[in-house]
Amino acid sequence: MKVGRRTFLAAVGTGLAGCAASPVSAPAPETSRPVPRQPGVVTPALSTTELLAFDVTARDRAGLADVLRALSSPVADAVVTIAVGASLFDGRFGLERPRRLTPMPSFRSDVLDPAWCHGDLLVQVSASAQEPIDAAVARQIPGLAPRWRMAGFQPDGTRNLFGFREGAGNPDAADPRLMDEHVWVQPGDDEPTWCVGGSYQVVRLIRLAMPSWDAEPVEVQERVFGRSKDTGAPLGQVTEHADPGYARDPGGRRIALDAHIRRANPRTPDSEAHKILRRGHSYRMNPSDCGQIFVCYQRDVELGFATIQRRLAGEALEKYLLPFGGGYYFVLPGSDGDYVGKGLMSWNVR
């Protein structure tokens, strides 16, 4: 599938580098029994990832359960993560929808191609080599119709195709307290009980205007991001995780007011209270069509990703980006000795 390109098309920069944010609410008290969670969210990113969106063609709940059982079958040397889209809750199966799960809207200057958006199910397959992914993708599962598919990779460690480092400002994924606070739905949240242990997932497919970007001098690129291309440090600082010092630069002489990191996280009390967990992959469909697969996880997609996205409107990075696909999804809680999604299937719509 090919989406038309527009020269210097403005599009909201969705965290190719810099700091992003999402909601904070205090995690509920721990329960005596650990909540099962799927791998592939807070586990370390692997070098190769493929995202596959499907429409469910199964006719009833039993057929959907069979689909989820098949998707839950282990794949050697691969990490499989299963999420559901808003369209799965259209009444066909009588399922109770996560409260904040909606179709992804079109943000400022998006050019969304329906063929590359949404889906009843999203399956993410990650591995350290291509062979396990090929084995997972080759599985024929009755009850599913392919919607879109995108392969991602890490071109140079944690750098994106623009040459800047990814992940600065992420909460520490190895800290269970932070993940409970920012990523995983907790007991006591305003969600169906079956959602506990799941997470809201945002996927954005973003075409990059590489010729335009590559023509810019490094100092212009660094001004756009607000970071050193070499070290990843905020401009004027030494280390990647140093405080950008916006209070000492209110006019934006050192880090421009429209720089990506300043818009993504202005370091105000409000923005510091909201964090998301970002994961980035690069894609290359052909020499002239390459870009970023932006993925993030949070407890509340509106207060997290959507708030940041609106704050990024008008940033300097816009003219080099074209978001054309993706969607909002909910990562199902993990399997507790059975198939992923069994909790969902046990609940009826209210």
MIRODO-508181 format. One record per residue (C-alpha): x, y, z; residue number from 1. Coordinates in nm, 2 decimals. Example, Ala and Ser with C-alpha at 12.3 -4.5 7.8 and 13.67 -1.06 7.14 Angstrom:
BEGIN
<<1.23,-0.45,0.78>,1>
<<1.37,-0.11,0.71>,2>
***
This chain:
BEGIN
<<0.00,0.00,0.00>,1>
<<0.14,0.34,-0.09>,2>
<<0.04,0.67,0.06>,3>
<<0.10,1.00,-0.13>,4>
<<0.38,1.23,-0.02>,5>
<<0.35,1.60,0.02>,6>
<<0.66,1.82,0.03>,7>
<<0.73,1.95,0.38>,8>
<<0.39,1.83,0.50>,9>
<<0.33,1.95,0.85>,10>
<<0.25,1.67,1.09>,11>
<<0.26,1.64,1.46>,12>
<<0.59,1.51,1.59>,13>
<<0.51,1.20,1.80>,14>
<<0.82,1.16,2.01>,15>
<<1.09,1.07,1.76>,16>
<<1.32,1.20,2.03>,17>
<<1.29,1.40,2.34>,18>
<<1.07,1.37,2.65>,19>
<<0.70,1.27,2.65>,20>
<<0.44,1.25,2.92>,21>
<<0.12,1.07,3.04>,22>
<<-0.11,1.07,3.34>,23>
<<-0.01,1.01,3.69>,24>
<<-0.26,0.86,3.93>,25>
<<-0.15,0.68,4.24>,26>
<<-0.14,0.30,4.19>,27>
<<-0.39,0.10,4.39>,28>
<<-0.27,-0.10,4.68>,29>
<<-0.10,-0.43,4.58>,30>
<<-0.31,-0.74,4.59>,31>
<<-0.19,-1.06,4.73>,32>
<<-0.20,-1.23,4.39>,33>
<<0.03,-1.09,4.12>,34>
<<-0.16,-0.96,3.81>,35>
<<-0.04,-1.14,3.49>,36>
<<0.09,-0.90,3.23>,37>
<<0.20,-0.97,2.87>,38>
<<0.56,-0.94,2.77>,39>
<<0.67,-0.69,2.50>,40>
<<0.56,-0.38,2.69>,41>
<<0.81,-0.31,2.96>,42>
<<1.06,-0.59,2.86>,43>
<<1.37,-0.46,2.68>,44>
<<1.31,-0.38,2.31>,45>
<<1.44,-0.64,2.06>,46>
<<1.61,-0.55,1.73>,47>
<<1.33,-0.67,1.50>,48>
<<0.96,-0.61,1.54>,49>
<<0.65,-0.66,1.32>,50>
<<0.31,-0.52,1.38>,51>
<<0.01,-0.70,1.22>,52>
<<-0.34,-0.56,1.24>,53>
<<-0.64,-0.78,1.18>,54>
<<-1.02,-0.77,1.14>,55>
<<-1.19,-1.05,1.32>,56>
<<-1.42,-1.25,1.09>,57>
<<-1.52,-1.51,1.35>,58>
<<-1.90,-1.51,1.38>,59>
<<-1.94,-1.55,1.75>,60>
<<-1.77,-1.53,2.09>,61>
<<-1.66,-1.90,2.07>,62>
<<-1.49,-1.82,1.74>,63>
<<-1.31,-1.52,1.89>,64>
<<-1.19,-1.73,2.18>,65>
<<-1.04,-1.98,1.94>,66>
<<-0.86,-1.69,1.76>,67>
<<-0.72,-1.57,2.09>,68>
<<-0.61,-1.92,2.19>,69>
<<-0.43,-1.96,1.86>,70>
<<-0.26,-1.62,1.89>,71>
<<-0.15,-1.71,2.25>,72>
<<0.03,-2.02,2.13>,73>
<<0.41,-1.98,2.20>,74>
<<0.64,-1.90,1.91>,75>
<<1.00,-2.01,1.97>,76>
<<1.24,-1.72,2.02>,77>
<<0.98,-1.45,1.97>,78>
<<0.78,-1.22,2.20>,79>
<<0.42,-1.19,2.10>,80>
<<0.19,-0.91,2.24>,81>
<<-0.18,-0.91,2.17>,82>
<<-0.39,-0.59,2.18>,83>
<<-0.75,-0.51,2.09>,84>
<<-0.89,-0.21,1.90>,85>
<<-1.21,-0.02,1.96>,86>
<<-1.39,-0.18,1.67>,87>
<<-1.39,-0.52,1.84>,88>
<<-1.64,-0.37,2.08>,89>
<<-1.91,-0.29,1.82>,90>
<<-2.16,-0.53,1.97>,91>
<<-2.07,-0.84,1.77>,92>
<<-1.94,-1.03,2.07>,93>
<<-2.11,-0.85,2.36>,94>
<<-1.78,-0.75,2.52>,95>
<<-1.72,-0.48,2.78>,96>
<<-1.50,-0.21,2.63>,97>
<<-1.21,-0.04,2.81>,98>
<<-1.34,0.30,2.91>,99>
<<-1.09,0.50,2.72>,100>
<<-1.05,0.29,2.41>,101>
<<-1.17,0.48,2.10>,102>
<<-1.06,0.49,1.74>,103>
<<-0.75,0.71,1.69>,104>
<<-0.86,1.06,1.58>,105>
<<-0.68,1.26,1.31>,106>
<<-0.45,1.51,1.46>,107>
<<-0.32,1.84,1.31>,108>
<<-0.20,1.78,0.95>,109>
<<-0.23,1.40,0.97>,110>
<<-0.31,1.24,0.64>,111>
<<-0.45,0.91,0.76>,112>
<<-0.50,0.63,0.50>,113>
<<-0.78,0.40,0.63>,114>
<<-0.60,0.10,0.48>,115>
<<-0.32,0.17,0.73>,116>
<<-0.53,0.25,1.04>,117>
<<-0.71,0.07,1.33>,118>
<<-0.81,-0.30,1.34>,119>
<<-1.00,-0.53,1.57>,120>
<<-0.67,-0.69,1.69>,121>
<<-0.31,-0.58,1.68>,122>
<<-0.04,-0.84,1.72>,123>
<<0.32,-0.73,1.79>,124>
<<0.59,-0.99,1.73>,125>
<<0.95,-0.91,1.84>,126>
<<1.27,-1.11,1.82>,127>
<<1.65,-1.07,1.79>,128>
<<1.64,-1.22,1.44>,129>
<<1.40,-1.24,1.15>,130>
<<1.34,-1.61,1.14>,131>
<<1.11,-1.63,1.45>,132>
<<0.91,-1.34,1.32>,133>
<<0.86,-1.51,0.99>,134>
<<0.75,-1.83,1.17>,135>
<<0.49,-1.63,1.37>,136>
<<0.36,-1.43,1.07>,137>
<<0.33,-1.75,0.86>,138>
<<0.07,-1.90,1.10>,139>
<<-0.27,-1.94,0.94>,140>
<<-0.54,-1.86,1.20>,141>
<<-0.91,-1.90,1.09>,142>
<<-1.13,-1.61,1.19>,143>
<<-0.88,-1.33,1.10>,144>
<<-0.85,-1.11,0.80>,145>
<<-0.53,-0.91,0.75>,146>
<<-0.58,-0.53,0.77>,147>
<<-0.23,-0.38,0.76>,148>
<<0.13,-0.50,0.84>,149>
<<0.45,-0.31,0.91>,150>
<<0.80,-0.44,0.98>,151>
<<1.03,-0.24,1.21>,152>
<<1.39,-0.25,1.30>,153>
<<1.66,-0.07,1.50>,154>
<<1.90,0.09,1.25>,155>
<<2.17,0.19,1.50>,156>
<<2.11,0.09,1.86>,157>
<<1.84,0.34,1.99>,158>
<<1.88,0.60,1.71>,159>
<<1.60,0.68,1.46>,160>
<<1.66,0.74,1.09>,161>
<<1.70,1.11,1.15>,162>
<<2.01,1.01,1.35>,163>
<<1.89,1.11,1.70>,164>
<<1.87,0.89,2.00>,165>
<<1.53,0.75,2.12>,166>
<<1.40,0.71,2.47>,167>
<<1.53,1.00,2.66>,168>
<<1.28,1.10,2.93>,169>
<<1.12,0.76,2.95>,170>
<<1.03,0.63,3.30>,171>
<<1.25,0.34,3.40>,172>
<<1.08,0.03,3.26>,173>
<<1.27,-0.18,3.51>,174>
<<1.10,0.00,3.80>,175>
<<0.78,-0.19,3.89>,176>
<<0.65,0.11,4.09>,177>
<<0.69,0.35,3.80>,178>
<<0.53,0.10,3.56>,179>
<<0.23,0.06,3.79>,180>
<<0.20,0.43,3.82>,181>
<<0.23,0.52,3.45>,182>
<<0.17,0.21,3.23>,183>
<<-0.04,-0.07,3.38>,184>
<<-0.41,-0.03,3.46>,185>
<<-0.46,-0.08,3.83>,186>
<<-0.74,-0.21,4.06>,187>
<<-0.95,0.08,4.14>,188>
<<-0.91,0.26,3.81>,189>
<<-1.23,0.35,3.63>,190>
<<-1.21,0.05,3.41>,191>
<<-1.38,-0.29,3.38>,192>
<<-1.23,-0.54,3.62>,193>
<<-1.09,-0.75,3.34>,194>
<<-0.86,-0.46,3.22>,195>
<<-0.64,-0.47,3.53>,196>
<<-0.29,-0.56,3.41>,197>
<<-0.35,-0.42,3.06>,198>
<<-0.22,-0.10,2.91>,199>
<<-0.33,0.15,2.64>,200>
<<-0.11,0.13,2.33>,201>
<<-0.08,0.40,2.07>,202>
<<0.08,0.32,1.73>,203>
<<0.17,0.59,1.48>,204>
<<0.31,0.52,1.13>,205>
<<0.51,0.82,1.03>,206>
<<0.68,0.88,0.70>,207>
<<1.00,1.08,0.72>,208>
<<1.10,1.35,0.46>,209>
<<1.45,1.22,0.45>,210>
<<1.58,1.43,0.15>,211>
<<1.47,1.75,0.32>,212>
<<1.61,1.64,0.65>,213>
<<1.94,1.53,0.51>,214>
<<1.98,1.86,0.34>,215>
<<1.98,2.05,0.67>,216>
<<2.31,2.13,0.85>,217>
<<2.36,1.94,1.17>,218>
<<2.31,2.26,1.37>,219>
<<1.97,2.31,1.22>,220>
<<1.88,1.95,1.30>,221>
<<1.99,2.00,1.66>,222>
<<1.78,2.31,1.69>,223>
<<1.48,2.12,1.57>,224>
<<1.52,1.85,1.83>,225>
<<1.68,2.06,2.10>,226>
<<1.95,1.80,2.15>,227>
<<2.30,1.72,2.05>,228>
<<2.30,1.47,1.76>,229>
<<2.62,1.31,1.89>,230>
<<2.55,1.27,2.26>,231>
<<2.18,1.32,2.29>,232>
<<2.23,1.58,2.56>,233>
<<1.99,1.88,2.57>,234>
<<2.17,2.18,2.40>,235>
<<2.40,2.34,2.64>,236>
<<2.42,2.03,2.86>,237>
<<2.67,1.75,2.87>,238>
<<2.47,1.43,2.93>,239>
<<2.16,1.29,2.77>,240>
<<1.95,1.29,3.09>,241>
<<2.06,1.63,3.21>,242>
<<1.79,1.88,3.30>,243>
<<1.74,2.11,2.99>,244>
<<1.72,2.41,3.23>,245>
<<1.42,2.58,3.07>,246>
<<1.38,2.82,3.36>,247>
<<1.72,2.97,3.28>,248>
<<1.63,3.00,2.91>,249>
<<1.28,3.15,2.91>,250>
<<1.32,3.31,2.57>,251>
<<1.45,3.00,2.39>,252>
<<1.80,3.13,2.30>,253>
<<1.96,2.80,2.38>,254>
<<1.67,2.55,2.33>,255>
<<1.42,2.70,2.09>,256>
<<1.06,2.74,2.21>,257>
<<0.94,2.52,1.92>,258>
<<1.21,2.25,1.97>,259>
<<1.08,1.90,2.00>,260>
<<1.20,1.83,2.35>,261>
<<1.06,2.16,2.48>,262>
<<0.72,2.10,2.34>,263>
<<0.71,1.73,2.43>,264>
<<0.79,1.80,2.79>,265>
<<0.82,2.16,2.90>,266>
<<0.91,2.05,3.25>,267>
<<0.62,2.22,3.42>,268>
<<0.46,2.07,3.73>,269>
<<0.17,1.97,3.50>,270>
<<0.38,1.80,3.24>,271>
<<0.61,1.63,3.48>,272>
<<0.31,1.46,3.65>,273>
<<0.23,1.27,3.33>,274>
<<0.45,1.02,3.16>,275>
<<0.42,0.75,2.89>,276>
<<0.65,0.47,2.80>,277>
<<0.77,0.52,2.45>,278>
<<0.91,0.26,2.21>,279>
<<1.03,0.34,1.86>,280>
<<1.11,0.14,1.56>,281>
<<1.22,0.24,1.21>,282>
<<1.07,0.10,0.89>,283>
<<1.17,0.10,0.53>,284>
<<0.92,-0.02,0.27>,285>
<<1.13,0.10,-0.03>,286>
<<1.41,0.36,-0.08>,287>
<<1.17,0.65,-0.10>,288>
<<0.93,0.54,0.17>,289>
<<1.09,0.50,0.51>,290>
<<1.00,0.63,0.85>,291>
<<0.92,0.57,1.22>,292>
<<0.68,0.33,1.39>,293>
<<0.61,0.53,1.71>,294>
<<0.46,0.31,1.99>,295>
<<0.37,0.42,2.34>,296>
<<0.20,0.27,2.65>,297>
<<0.00,0.44,2.93>,298>
<<-0.28,0.40,3.17>,299>
<<-0.49,0.68,3.00>,300>
<<-0.45,0.75,2.63>,301>
<<-0.63,1.09,2.64>,302>
<<-0.43,1.23,2.93>,303>
<<-0.11,1.08,2.80>,304>
<<-0.04,1.06,2.43>,305>
<<-0.33,1.28,2.31>,306>
<<-0.24,1.57,2.54>,307>
<<0.13,1.55,2.43>,308>
<<0.03,1.53,2.07>,309>
<<-0.17,1.85,2.09>,310>
<<0.11,2.02,2.27>,311>
<<0.35,1.94,1.99>,312>
<<0.13,2.12,1.73>,313>
<<0.35,2.38,1.56>,314>
<<0.68,2.24,1.66>,315>
<<0.98,2.28,1.43>,316>
<<0.98,1.90,1.35>,317>
<<0.64,1.91,1.19>,318>
<<0.74,1.98,0.84>,319>
<<0.96,1.67,0.82>,320>
<<0.69,1.42,0.92>,321>
<<0.38,1.27,0.77>,322>
<<0.17,1.05,1.00>,323>
<<-0.04,0.82,0.78>,324>
<<-0.15,0.53,0.99>,325>
<<-0.17,0.34,1.32>,326>
<<-0.44,0.34,1.59>,327>
<<-0.53,0.32,1.95>,328>
<<-0.53,-0.03,2.11>,329>
<<-0.55,-0.19,2.45>,330>
<<-0.29,-0.45,2.54>,331>
<<-0.48,-0.74,2.71>,332>
<<-0.37,-0.86,3.05>,333>
<<-0.14,-1.15,3.05>,334>
<<-0.23,-1.52,3.06>,335>
<<-0.27,-1.68,3.40>,336>
<<-0.22,-2.03,3.28>,337>
<<-0.46,-2.00,3.00>,338>
<<-0.49,-1.80,2.68>,339>
<<-0.45,-1.42,2.66>,340>
<<-0.79,-1.25,2.66>,341>
<<-0.97,-1.51,2.87>,342>
<<-1.06,-1.24,3.12>,343>
<<-1.21,-1.02,2.85>,344>
<<-1.42,-1.32,2.72>,345>
<<-1.56,-1.38,3.07>,346>
<<-1.72,-1.04,3.09>,347>
<<-2.04,-0.92,2.92>,348>
<<-2.12,-0.57,2.81>,349>
<<-2.30,-0.37,3.07>,350>
***
